[in-house]
Amino acid sequence: MEKLYQILALAGVISYWLLVAAVTIRVVVKRRAVSVSLAWIMIIYILPFVGVICYFLFGELNLGRTRAERAKQMFEPYGEWFTQLQQCQAHQPKLLNLQLSQIHDICTNRTSIPALCGNTLSLQDTPDKILLSIIRDIEGATESIRIEFYIWQNGGLIDSVNAALVQAAKRGVKIQILIDSAGSPKFFRSHWYSLMRTSGIDVREALAVNAFRMFFRRLDLRLHRKIITIDDQVGYTGSMNMVDPIYFKQDSGVGQWIDVMVRVTGPTVNILAAIHAWDWEVETGERHLPTFPVCTIETNGALHPIQVVPSGPGMPDHLIQQVLALAINQAQHSVRITTPYFVPSDILLQVINMTAQRGVTVELIIPKKNDSLLVNWASKSFFTELLNAGVKIYQFDGGLLHTKSVVIDQQYCLIGSVNLDMRSLWLNFELTLAVDDDEFTKELYWVQQTYIEQSHLIDSNEWQKRSLFHRALERLFYLFNPLL
């Protein structure tokens, strides 16, 4: 009997190491950043069994067979819809400045989505401004409302949003709401969810989380976009989830979440509606593309061009990373970045460092306290390299700075849902706007300045004096880069 146990134990050990060897080979042959591959190999070997399980769950971008096949089939018809926009009056590529023109070129070549002119933009930088504006627009809706968010949490002004949606549905407005399953579990158990459904609102749970699906789809692949379109005339996007910060994560010890949203009118709203339609079809198989817009602009008016840049499974790989790298690399005078989660790819890190080394003023504003312990320590592992390159790092102390924005030369900007971490750049469904609007960009720059005024500038000499324990934690958590 003892020999049998020994044989079984030996067989188990051999089987496990064969499995580890097979997974290691798979990690190596997958085309990805060398640092990511090395980090996965470290996790697999340092954490026996756990590392292998983590790789099966989180190691590869797996949307699931049904969704992946659906997304592949959708790409051509959606591309044709976007291509039609290139023929409308609002598409004026020859009038774009050089910087946005290059971003436009890469987006049209890879997704067929053009930059469109004739928009109006309003930057909303407080929860009350954002939510009260959304409520007013919902109350004025007559035909359709499309919404998608990562987190939807009831309470405070969100209850007023919910009530406005229920009333709109009773008026006969067609409402489609797509909410991420992992981000909003409490909402799907709430009375508001039931009331919306009984009122005729079509509410769907995106990327449902359960034990069975873990074997067929990567669990941490999330719908992270924030989109609202109303009657295909008014749109919202940005960094804020559908939450009232006064009632959201008050016990997390990081303070109130700080966000901005952009209210847009004009031809670009139809692109936002089409992105919602894409996500809806990936999840449900139902096609609800918006009607083709009448893209006219006033010939004597300002152009206000906007390039919509989406990313996620089924869409061209690394598009937002390419746009970010291109925009930062074009800077001549200044780059100012805000992000709550800073764990950049090697490519973005090199671009940021090189830009600072060219003599461009590069400022990075991140929260001092973070709701993710892993990210908080992993971010710090980049500080020495950034400081040595001349990057100014500010730690915001007025709450959890959740705004995701980049302002280039105070002339144009990027704003949306995209964090500067591997999850946003490689994994999630994300959205950002590249905006060439002088007044809007200056307003965003001013908002970023208010963040700096509530921040502490890290001194390079002081940073070098941190303890060995501090440095060890940075390197330890950096190893978990693929999971962040």
Summary of the structure (lengths in Angstrom):
residues: 484
radius of gyration: 23.2
end to end distance: 46.1
largest distance: 91.2
contacts: 1632
relative contact order: 0.13
helix: 47%
strand: 19%
